[in-house]
Amino acid sequence: MSDVFSLGGRVAVVTGGTGAIGGALAGGLADAGARVVVLARHVDATVPLSAAGDDDRTVGVSADVRDRASLEA
């Protein structure tokens, strides 16, 4: 039954992942087995989330979803 909620082999992208809701969502996705990319406008804010990820499943990326060029970089 636990495999029903498994996200192993999947990648999740969380925008606003450094806020309370986004951070909890990113943690839950990682706990379910997903590799998680956390987007935030300031790279410094993503560092604690990246360091907290188990087995390097969580990585922080500086990007502003309102700016197409920052997403393409």
C-alpha positions, 0 to 999 in steps of 0.5 A: 500500500505504501507504493501507492504514494511513491514518487520514486523516479519522478522529478518535482519542481516547487516554485516559492519553495523557500516559504512555509507552504512551499518548503513543506511541500518540497519536504513532503515530495522528497519524503515520498521519493521524488527528486525536488528542484526548489526555485527561489528568487534568491539563491541564498534562500535555497541553500538550507533546503538543498543541504537538508535534502536526503541523498541529494534529492533536493536542489535549490535553484535561483530563478524568477518565474516572472522572468523568462530569461532566468528560467532559460539560463 
